[in-house]
Amino acid sequence: MAAPPPGAHRSSHRYALRHARRLQQAIRPAARYQATYADDAEAARPILAELLGSLGEEAHVRPPLYVDYGSNVTIGARTLRQLPPHRR
């Protein structure tokens, strides 16, 4: 078996750090969305719009919401999204 190229370990470590930062960038607003939604669903909408790639007019997403990045998610107009109990 050939030895990995010099610096391969550092490269994969940098990738893992970038990936972790991107996850945190989605986890924080998702947590803010869920906490705000519990008190005021309308006040939570701008947080959701910031998190997602696109949020259609009158779309409604009920927590819990789990995303890896968020920016890749598009929700169309007048969509209601609620995960079934077995998916929570």
N, C-alpha and C positions, 0 to 999 in steps of 0.2 A: 504494500500500500504506500502511495506517495505521501510525502509530508505536505501539510498545507503551505501555501505560499507565505512568505514573510508578511506580517501585518494582518493576516486574515482574521485572527482573533480580535484585534482592535477594530477592524472594519465591522465585524458582526456586532461588537459591543456598541459601536456608534449607531448602527441601525436599530438595535434594541432600545437605546436611549431616545432616538427620534420617534420611534413607535410609541414608547411610553408617554412622551410629551404630547403626541397627537391624541392619544387616548384621554389624557387628563384634560385636554382642551375641549373634549366632548362631555366628559363625565361631570365636570364642574357645572356647566349650564344645565345639563340634564337634572342634576341634583337641585339646582336653584329652581328649575321649572317645576319639579315635583313638590318642593316645599311651598312655593308660591301658589301653585294650583290648589293646595289644600285650603288656603285662605281665600283666594280670589282667582277664579279661572280666567277672567278677562285680563287681569294684571299679568298672568303667566304667559299669555299669547306672545308678547314681544320677545320673551326669553326663548320660546319655542322657535319663533321666526329666525332669531339669531343663530340658533343651534343647527337648524336644517338647511339644506340646499335651497328648498323652495316650499312655501306654505301657502296653499290656495285660500281664496276668500271663503270665509265661513267654515273652514276645516276645523275639526275638533279632535284632539288626541288626549285620551284619558290616561293618566299615569297608572301603573309604572311605565316608563319609557326607558329602554336600554339601547344605546347606540355605541358603536365603536368610534365613529368619526362624526356622524350627523350630517356633515356637508354633502354626503352622497345620497341623502334621503330626500325625496320629493313627495309631497302630499298634495293631491289635487283639491280643487274647490269643492266645498260641501261634503267632504269626506269625514266620516266618523270612524275613529280607530280606537279600539279597545281590545286588548288581548284577552282571550278566554281564560278563566280561572286556572286551567291546567297548564297554561303557558307562563304563568307568573312565577 
